[in-house]
Amino acid sequence: PRTVWIVGLDGRAIGQATFTEGAGGVLIRLEISEGSLSPGWHGAHVHQSGNCSDFAQGFAAAGAHAGHSPAALHGLLNPVVGEAGDLPNLFAPSAGGFGVEFFSQRLTLLTSSRDGRMPMLDRDGSALVIHASGDDHVTQPIGGAGSRVACAALS
């Protein structure tokens, strides 16, 4: 397993993300501190670059979603092949810290593709990005999830 800090827009840690390679994909466990995210649904995606250093600019350095291409449309509910970085939403409660787990069969923690899964630890790594709003899993390009509010760099 690889554990990294999740940072907010002020650059401070708001929790931890643990990535664990499994036989058929990657288990992603998030543990988030109380009050770190606004209450409600938030989109979560794996992005193509393991760079969260530009927190004041909204984590643009993390790049696009992992697997973004003209052939792959965003969204878990899209009938066309989705992006490797698509994940379910997470829900932040109005009080208390919380945790969530995702499992992606489209990713691997290796440095190169495995069984057609996209590598998270390629030359520039990847990042888990949390958005301000929920993802509708269909609308292009990011499911209406809004601005980036938190980021965990994996490199």
PyMOL CGO cylinders between C-alpha atoms (Angstrom):
from pymol import cmd
from pymol.cgo import CYLINDER

trace = [
    CYLINDER, 0.00, 0.00, 0.00, 0.96, 3.63, -0.59, 0.3, 1, 1, 1, 1, 1, 1,
    CYLINDER, 0.96, 3.63, -0.59, -0.40, 6.33, 1.75, 0.3, 1, 1, 1, 1, 1, 1,
    CYLINDER, -0.40, 6.33, 1.75, -0.28, 10.03, 0.87, 0.3, 1, 1, 1, 1, 1, 1,
    CYLINDER, -0.28, 10.03, 0.87, -1.70, 13.24, 2.31, 0.3, 1, 1, 1, 1, 1, 1,
    CYLINDER, -1.70, 13.24, 2.31, -4.84, 14.81, 0.89, 0.3, 1, 1, 1, 1, 1, 1,
    CYLINDER, -4.84, 14.81, 0.89, -4.39, 18.60, 0.82, 0.3, 1, 1, 1, 1, 1, 1,
    CYLINDER, -4.39, 18.60, 0.82, -7.00, 21.34, 0.59, 0.3, 1, 1, 1, 1, 1, 1,
    CYLINDER, -7.00, 21.34, 0.59, -6.93, 24.68, -1.21, 0.3, 1, 1, 1, 1, 1, 1,
    CYLINDER, -6.93, 24.68, -1.21, -4.76, 26.20, 1.54, 0.3, 1, 1, 1, 1, 1, 1,
    CYLINDER, -4.76, 26.20, 1.54, -2.12, 23.48, 1.08, 0.3, 1, 1, 1, 1, 1, 1,
    CYLINDER, -2.12, 23.48, 1.08, -2.80, 21.93, 4.49, 0.3, 1, 1, 1, 1, 1, 1,
    CYLINDER, -2.80, 21.93, 4.49, -3.50, 18.24, 5.02, 0.3, 1, 1, 1, 1, 1, 1,
    CYLINDER, -3.50, 18.24, 5.02, -7.19, 17.38, 5.36, 0.3, 1, 1, 1, 1, 1, 1,
    CYLINDER, -7.19, 17.38, 5.36, -6.75, 13.62, 5.44, 0.3, 1, 1, 1, 1, 1, 1,
    CYLINDER, -6.75, 13.62, 5.44, -4.99, 10.62, 3.95, 0.3, 1, 1, 1, 1, 1, 1,
    CYLINDER, -4.99, 10.62, 3.95, -5.44, 8.47, 0.87, 0.3, 1, 1, 1, 1, 1, 1,
    CYLINDER, -5.44, 8.47, 0.87, -4.20, 4.89, 0.80, 0.3, 1, 1, 1, 1, 1, 1,
    CYLINDER, -4.20, 4.89, 0.80, -3.83, 3.06, -2.51, 0.3, 1, 1, 1, 1, 1, 1,
    CYLINDER, -3.83, 3.06, -2.51, -3.54, -0.74, -2.47, 0.3, 1, 1, 1, 1, 1, 1,
    CYLINDER, -3.54, -0.74, -2.47, -2.94, -2.95, -5.50, 0.3, 1, 1, 1, 1, 1, 1,
    CYLINDER, -2.94, -2.95, -5.50, -5.31, -5.90, -5.77, 0.3, 1, 1, 1, 1, 1, 1,
    CYLINDER, -5.31, -5.90, -5.77, -5.50, -8.82, -8.18, 0.3, 1, 1, 1, 1, 1, 1,
    CYLINDER, -5.50, -8.82, -8.18, -8.01, -7.00, -10.38, 0.3, 1, 1, 1, 1, 1, 1,
    CYLINDER, -8.01, -7.00, -10.38, -7.48, -3.30, -9.66, 0.3, 1, 1, 1, 1, 1, 1,
    CYLINDER, -7.48, -3.30, -9.66, -6.73, -0.67, -7.04, 0.3, 1, 1, 1, 1, 1, 1,
    CYLINDER, -6.73, -0.67, -7.04, -8.48, -0.13, -3.70, 0.3, 1, 1, 1, 1, 1, 1,
    CYLINDER, -8.48, -0.13, -3.70, -8.50, 3.55, -2.72, 0.3, 1, 1, 1, 1, 1, 1,
    CYLINDER, -8.50, 3.55, -2.72, -9.27, 4.38, 0.93, 0.3, 1, 1, 1, 1, 1, 1,
    CYLINDER, -9.27, 4.38, 0.93, -9.84, 7.99, 1.98, 0.3, 1, 1, 1, 1, 1, 1,
    CYLINDER, -9.84, 7.99, 1.98, -9.90, 9.23, 5.57, 0.3, 1, 1, 1, 1, 1, 1,
    CYLINDER, -9.90, 9.23, 5.57, -10.97, 12.88, 5.77, 0.3, 1, 1, 1, 1, 1, 1,
    CYLINDER, -10.97, 12.88, 5.77, -10.94, 15.20, 8.78, 0.3, 1, 1, 1, 1, 1, 1,
    CYLINDER, -10.94, 15.20, 8.78, -14.05, 16.87, 10.14, 0.3, 1, 1, 1, 1, 1, 1,
    CYLINDER, -14.05, 16.87, 10.14, -15.03, 20.10, 8.40, 0.3, 1, 1, 1, 1, 1, 1,
    CYLINDER, -15.03, 20.10, 8.40, -12.51, 19.65, 5.58, 0.3, 1, 1, 1, 1, 1, 1,
    CYLINDER, -12.51, 19.65, 5.58, -15.15, 19.44, 2.83, 0.3, 1, 1, 1, 1, 1, 1,
    CYLINDER, -15.15, 19.44, 2.83, -18.52, 21.17, 2.57, 0.3, 1, 1, 1, 1, 1, 1,
    CYLINDER, -18.52, 21.17, 2.57, -21.40, 18.86, 3.51, 0.3, 1, 1, 1, 1, 1, 1,
    CYLINDER, -21.40, 18.86, 3.51, -22.87, 16.92, 0.61, 0.3, 1, 1, 1, 1, 1, 1,
    CYLINDER, -22.87, 16.92, 0.61, -21.78, 15.00, -2.48, 0.3, 1, 1, 1, 1, 1, 1,
    CYLINDER, -21.78, 15.00, -2.48, -18.37, 15.47, -4.09, 0.3, 1, 1, 1, 1, 1, 1,
    CYLINDER, -18.37, 15.47, -4.09, -16.99, 14.06, -7.31, 0.3, 1, 1, 1, 1, 1, 1,
    CYLINDER, -16.99, 14.06, -7.31, -13.70, 12.17, -7.07, 0.3, 1, 1, 1, 1, 1, 1,
    CYLINDER, -13.70, 12.17, -7.07, -11.45, 11.34, -10.01, 0.3, 1, 1, 1, 1, 1, 1,
    CYLINDER, -11.45, 11.34, -10.01, -7.94, 10.06, -10.59, 0.3, 1, 1, 1, 1, 1, 1,
    CYLINDER, -7.94, 10.06, -10.59, -6.01, 12.64, -12.63, 0.3, 1, 1, 1, 1, 1, 1,
    CYLINDER, -6.01, 12.64, -12.63, -3.06, 12.09, -14.94, 0.3, 1, 1, 1, 1, 1, 1,
    CYLINDER, -3.06, 12.09, -14.94, -0.25, 13.86, -13.00, 0.3, 1, 1, 1, 1, 1, 1,
    CYLINDER, -0.25, 13.86, -13.00, 0.89, 13.33, -9.42, 0.3, 1, 1, 1, 1, 1, 1,
    CYLINDER, 0.89, 13.33, -9.42, 1.22, 17.06, -8.74, 0.3, 1, 1, 1, 1, 1, 1,
    CYLINDER, 1.22, 17.06, -8.74, -0.87, 18.90, -6.13, 0.3, 1, 1, 1, 1, 1, 1,
    CYLINDER, -0.87, 18.90, -6.13, 1.68, 21.68, -5.54, 0.3, 1, 1, 1, 1, 1, 1,
    CYLINDER, 1.68, 21.68, -5.54, -0.40, 24.45, -7.10, 0.3, 1, 1, 1, 1, 1, 1,
    CYLINDER, -0.40, 24.45, -7.10, -3.15, 24.37, -4.46, 0.3, 1, 1, 1, 1, 1, 1,
    CYLINDER, -3.15, 24.37, -4.46, -3.67, 28.14, -4.69, 0.3, 1, 1, 1, 1, 1, 1,
    CYLINDER, -3.67, 28.14, -4.69, -4.52, 27.70, -8.38, 0.3, 1, 1, 1, 1, 1, 1,
    CYLINDER, -4.52, 27.70, -8.38, -6.97, 24.85, -7.77, 0.3, 1, 1, 1, 1, 1, 1,
    CYLINDER, -6.97, 24.85, -7.77, -4.71, 21.88, -8.51, 0.3, 1, 1, 1, 1, 1, 1,
    CYLINDER, -4.71, 21.88, -8.51, -4.52, 22.48, -12.27, 0.3, 1, 1, 1, 1, 1, 1,
    CYLINDER, -4.52, 22.48, -12.27, -1.09, 20.77, -12.30, 0.3, 1, 1, 1, 1, 1, 1,
    CYLINDER, -1.09, 20.77, -12.30, -2.85, 17.42, -11.70, 0.3, 1, 1, 1, 1, 1, 1,
    CYLINDER, -2.85, 17.42, -11.70, -3.95, 17.60, -15.35, 0.3, 1, 1, 1, 1, 1, 1,
    CYLINDER, -3.95, 17.60, -15.35, -6.98, 15.95, -16.92, 0.3, 1, 1, 1, 1, 1, 1,
    CYLINDER, -6.98, 15.95, -16.92, -8.64, 12.75, -15.79, 0.3, 1, 1, 1, 1, 1, 1,
    CYLINDER, -8.64, 12.75, -15.79, -6.54, 9.61, -16.13, 0.3, 1, 1, 1, 1, 1, 1,
    CYLINDER, -6.54, 9.61, -16.13, -7.42, 7.94, -19.39, 0.3, 1, 1, 1, 1, 1, 1,
    CYLINDER, -7.42, 7.94, -19.39, -8.91, 11.08, -20.94, 0.3, 1, 1, 1, 1, 1, 1,
    CYLINDER, -8.91, 11.08, -20.94, -8.92, 10.79, -24.71, 0.3, 1, 1, 1, 1, 1, 1,
    CYLINDER, -8.92, 10.79, -24.71, -11.22, 11.40, -27.69, 0.3, 1, 1, 1, 1, 1, 1,
    CYLINDER, -11.22, 11.40, -27.69, -12.17, 7.71, -27.54, 0.3, 1, 1, 1, 1, 1, 1,
    CYLINDER, -12.17, 7.71, -27.54, -13.10, 7.72, -23.83, 0.3, 1, 1, 1, 1, 1, 1,
    CYLINDER, -13.10, 7.72, -23.83, -15.97, 9.85, -22.57, 0.3, 1, 1, 1, 1, 1, 1,
    CYLINDER, -15.97, 9.85, -22.57, -16.28, 10.83, -18.92, 0.3, 1, 1, 1, 1, 1, 1,
    CYLINDER, -16.28, 10.83, -18.92, -18.75, 9.11, -16.66, 0.3, 1, 1, 1, 1, 1, 1,
    CYLINDER, -18.75, 9.11, -16.66, -19.47, 5.82, -14.95, 0.3, 1, 1, 1, 1, 1, 1,
    CYLINDER, -19.47, 5.82, -14.95, -22.98, 5.85, -16.49, 0.3, 1, 1, 1, 1, 1, 1,
    CYLINDER, -22.98, 5.85, -16.49, -21.83, 6.77, -19.99, 0.3, 1, 1, 1, 1, 1, 1,
    CYLINDER, -21.83, 6.77, -19.99, -22.60, 4.00, -22.52, 0.3, 1, 1, 1, 1, 1, 1,
    CYLINDER, -22.60, 4.00, -22.52, -19.27, 4.68, -24.29, 0.3, 1, 1, 1, 1, 1, 1,
    CYLINDER, -19.27, 4.68, -24.29, -15.94, 3.53, -22.79, 0.3, 1, 1, 1, 1, 1, 1,
    CYLINDER, -15.94, 3.53, -22.79, -15.26, 5.71, -19.75, 0.3, 1, 1, 1, 1, 1, 1,
    CYLINDER, -15.26, 5.71, -19.75, -12.07, 7.28, -18.49, 0.3, 1, 1, 1, 1, 1, 1,
    CYLINDER, -12.07, 7.28, -18.49, -9.82, 5.19, -16.25, 0.3, 1, 1, 1, 1, 1, 1,
    CYLINDER, -9.82, 5.19, -16.25, -9.96, 7.97, -13.62, 0.3, 1, 1, 1, 1, 1, 1,
    CYLINDER, -9.96, 7.97, -13.62, -13.75, 7.87, -13.17, 0.3, 1, 1, 1, 1, 1, 1,
    CYLINDER, -13.75, 7.87, -13.17, -14.79, 7.06, -9.58, 0.3, 1, 1, 1, 1, 1, 1,
    CYLINDER, -14.79, 7.06, -9.58, -18.05, 7.13, -7.61, 0.3, 1, 1, 1, 1, 1, 1,
    CYLINDER, -18.05, 7.13, -7.61, -18.98, 10.21, -5.57, 0.3, 1, 1, 1, 1, 1, 1,
    CYLINDER, -18.98, 10.21, -5.57, -18.23, 10.57, -1.88, 0.3, 1, 1, 1, 1, 1, 1,
    CYLINDER, -18.23, 10.57, -1.88, -20.53, 12.14, 0.73, 0.3, 1, 1, 1, 1, 1, 1,
    CYLINDER, -20.53, 12.14, 0.73, -19.21, 14.54, 3.38, 0.3, 1, 1, 1, 1, 1, 1,
    CYLINDER, -19.21, 14.54, 3.38, -21.40, 14.68, 6.50, 0.3, 1, 1, 1, 1, 1, 1,
    CYLINDER, -21.40, 14.68, 6.50, -22.23, 17.96, 8.23, 0.3, 1, 1, 1, 1, 1, 1,
    CYLINDER, -22.23, 17.96, 8.23, -20.35, 16.84, 11.36, 0.3, 1, 1, 1, 1, 1, 1,
    CYLINDER, -20.35, 16.84, 11.36, -17.47, 14.47, 12.04, 0.3, 1, 1, 1, 1, 1, 1,
    CYLINDER, -17.47, 14.47, 12.04, -14.63, 13.05, 10.05, 0.3, 1, 1, 1, 1, 1, 1,
    CYLINDER, -14.63, 13.05, 10.05, -15.42, 10.30, 7.57, 0.3, 1, 1, 1, 1, 1, 1,
    CYLINDER, -15.42, 10.30, 7.57, -13.95, 7.61, 5.37, 0.3, 1, 1, 1, 1, 1, 1,
    CYLINDER, -13.95, 7.61, 5.37, -14.77, 6.05, 2.03, 0.3, 1, 1, 1, 1, 1, 1,
    CYLINDER, -14.77, 6.05, 2.03, -13.38, 3.27, -0.14, 0.3, 1, 1, 1, 1, 1, 1,
    CYLINDER, -13.38, 3.27, -0.14, -13.41, 2.99, -3.93, 0.3, 1, 1, 1, 1, 1, 1,
    CYLINDER, -13.41, 2.99, -3.93, -12.26, 0.09, -6.06, 0.3, 1, 1, 1, 1, 1, 1,
    CYLINDER, -12.26, 0.09, -6.06, -11.21, 0.67, -9.65, 0.3, 1, 1, 1, 1, 1, 1,
    CYLINDER, -11.21, 0.67, -9.65, -10.73, -2.19, -12.10, 0.3, 1, 1, 1, 1, 1, 1,
    CYLINDER, -10.73, -2.19, -12.10, -9.27, 0.28, -14.62, 0.3, 1, 1, 1, 1, 1, 1,
    CYLINDER, -9.27, 0.28, -14.62, -6.14, 1.24, -12.64, 0.3, 1, 1, 1, 1, 1, 1,
    CYLINDER, -6.14, 1.24, -12.64, -2.93, -0.38, -11.42, 0.3, 1, 1, 1, 1, 1, 1,
    CYLINDER, -2.93, -0.38, -11.42, -0.26, 0.88, -8.99, 0.3, 1, 1, 1, 1, 1, 1,
    CYLINDER, -0.26, 0.88, -8.99, 2.45, -0.43, -11.29, 0.3, 1, 1, 1, 1, 1, 1,
    CYLINDER, 2.45, -0.43, -11.29, 4.67, 1.75, -13.48, 0.3, 1, 1, 1, 1, 1, 1,
    CYLINDER, 4.67, 1.75, -13.48, 3.27, 0.26, -16.69, 0.3, 1, 1, 1, 1, 1, 1,
    CYLINDER, 3.27, 0.26, -16.69, -0.06, -1.10, -17.88, 0.3, 1, 1, 1, 1, 1, 1,
    CYLINDER, -0.06, -1.10, -17.88, -1.22, -4.42, -16.46, 0.3, 1, 1, 1, 1, 1, 1,
    CYLINDER, -1.22, -4.42, -16.46, -4.07, -6.41, -18.03, 0.3, 1, 1, 1, 1, 1, 1,
    CYLINDER, -4.07, -6.41, -18.03, -5.15, -3.24, -19.85, 0.3, 1, 1, 1, 1, 1, 1,
    CYLINDER, -5.15, -3.24, -19.85, -5.29, -1.20, -16.63, 0.3, 1, 1, 1, 1, 1, 1,
    CYLINDER, -5.29, -1.20, -16.63, -3.80, 2.30, -16.63, 0.3, 1, 1, 1, 1, 1, 1,
    CYLINDER, -3.80, 2.30, -16.63, -0.64, 2.71, -14.49, 0.3, 1, 1, 1, 1, 1, 1,
    CYLINDER, -0.64, 2.71, -14.49, -0.91, 5.21, -11.61, 0.3, 1, 1, 1, 1, 1, 1,
    CYLINDER, -0.91, 5.21, -11.61, 2.85, 5.23, -11.01, 0.3, 1, 1, 1, 1, 1, 1,
    CYLINDER, 2.85, 5.23, -11.01, 4.05, 6.01, -14.53, 0.3, 1, 1, 1, 1, 1, 1,
    CYLINDER, 4.05, 6.01, -14.53, 6.74, 8.64, -15.09, 0.3, 1, 1, 1, 1, 1, 1,
    CYLINDER, 6.74, 8.64, -15.09, 4.68, 11.55, -13.68, 0.3, 1, 1, 1, 1, 1, 1,
    CYLINDER, 4.68, 11.55, -13.68, 2.46, 9.64, -11.23, 0.3, 1, 1, 1, 1, 1, 1,
    CYLINDER, 2.46, 9.64, -11.23, -1.20, 10.48, -10.72, 0.3, 1, 1, 1, 1, 1, 1,
    CYLINDER, -1.20, 10.48, -10.72, -3.44, 12.35, -8.30, 0.3, 1, 1, 1, 1, 1, 1,
    CYLINDER, -3.44, 12.35, -8.30, -6.77, 11.76, -6.65, 0.3, 1, 1, 1, 1, 1, 1,
    CYLINDER, -6.77, 11.76, -6.65, -8.78, 14.98, -6.95, 0.3, 1, 1, 1, 1, 1, 1,
    CYLINDER, -8.78, 14.98, -6.95, -11.95, 15.81, -5.02, 0.3, 1, 1, 1, 1, 1, 1,
    CYLINDER, -11.95, 15.81, -5.02, -14.37, 18.32, -6.55, 0.3, 1, 1, 1, 1, 1, 1,
    CYLINDER, -14.37, 18.32, -6.55, -16.75, 20.88, -4.99, 0.3, 1, 1, 1, 1, 1, 1,
    CYLINDER, -16.75, 20.88, -4.99, -19.95, 19.18, -6.20, 0.3, 1, 1, 1, 1, 1, 1,
    CYLINDER, -19.95, 19.18, -6.20, -21.23, 15.74, -7.06, 0.3, 1, 1, 1, 1, 1, 1,
    CYLINDER, -21.23, 15.74, -7.06, -20.54, 14.09, -10.43, 0.3, 1, 1, 1, 1, 1, 1,
    CYLINDER, -20.54, 14.09, -10.43, -23.62, 13.13, -12.48, 0.3, 1, 1, 1, 1, 1, 1,
    CYLINDER, -23.62, 13.13, -12.48, -21.45, 10.47, -14.23, 0.3, 1, 1, 1, 1, 1, 1,
    CYLINDER, -21.45, 10.47, -14.23, -22.62, 11.47, -17.73, 0.3, 1, 1, 1, 1, 1, 1,
    CYLINDER, -22.62, 11.47, -17.73, -22.06, 15.19, -18.47, 0.3, 1, 1, 1, 1, 1, 1,
    CYLINDER, -22.06, 15.19, -18.47, -18.85, 16.09, -20.31, 0.3, 1, 1, 1, 1, 1, 1,
    CYLINDER, -18.85, 16.09, -20.31, -16.13, 16.80, -19.42, 0.3, 1, 1, 1, 1, 1, 1,
    CYLINDER, -16.13, 16.80, -19.42, -16.31, 16.28, -15.61, 0.3, 1, 1, 1, 1, 1, 1,
    CYLINDER, -16.31, 16.28, -15.61, -19.90, 15.40, -14.79, 0.3, 1, 1, 1, 1, 1, 1,
    CYLINDER, -19.90, 15.40, -14.79, -20.70, 18.90, -13.51, 0.3, 1, 1, 1, 1, 1, 1,
    CYLINDER, -20.70, 18.90, -13.51, -18.50, 18.26, -10.45, 0.3, 1, 1, 1, 1, 1, 1,
    CYLINDER, -18.50, 18.26, -10.45, -17.24, 21.85, -10.30, 0.3, 1, 1, 1, 1, 1, 1,
    CYLINDER, -17.24, 21.85, -10.30, -13.93, 23.17, -9.07, 0.3, 1, 1, 1, 1, 1, 1,
    CYLINDER, -13.93, 23.17, -9.07, -11.16, 21.09, -7.55, 0.3, 1, 1, 1, 1, 1, 1,
    CYLINDER, -11.16, 21.09, -7.55, -11.10, 21.44, -3.74, 0.3, 1, 1, 1, 1, 1, 1,
    CYLINDER, -11.10, 21.44, -3.74, -8.68, 18.73, -2.56, 0.3, 1, 1, 1, 1, 1, 1,
    CYLINDER, -8.68, 18.73, -2.56, -5.86, 16.66, -4.02, 0.3, 1, 1, 1, 1, 1, 1,
    CYLINDER, -5.86, 16.66, -4.02, -3.65, 13.69, -3.11, 0.3, 1, 1, 1, 1, 1, 1,
    CYLINDER, -3.65, 13.69, -3.11, -0.47, 13.29, -5.17, 0.3, 1, 1, 1, 1, 1, 1,
    CYLINDER, -0.47, 13.29, -5.17, 0.80, 9.79, -5.86, 0.3, 1, 1, 1, 1, 1, 1,
    CYLINDER, 0.80, 9.79, -5.86, 4.25, 9.60, -7.41, 0.3, 1, 1, 1, 1, 1, 1,
]
cmd.load_cgo(trace, "trace")
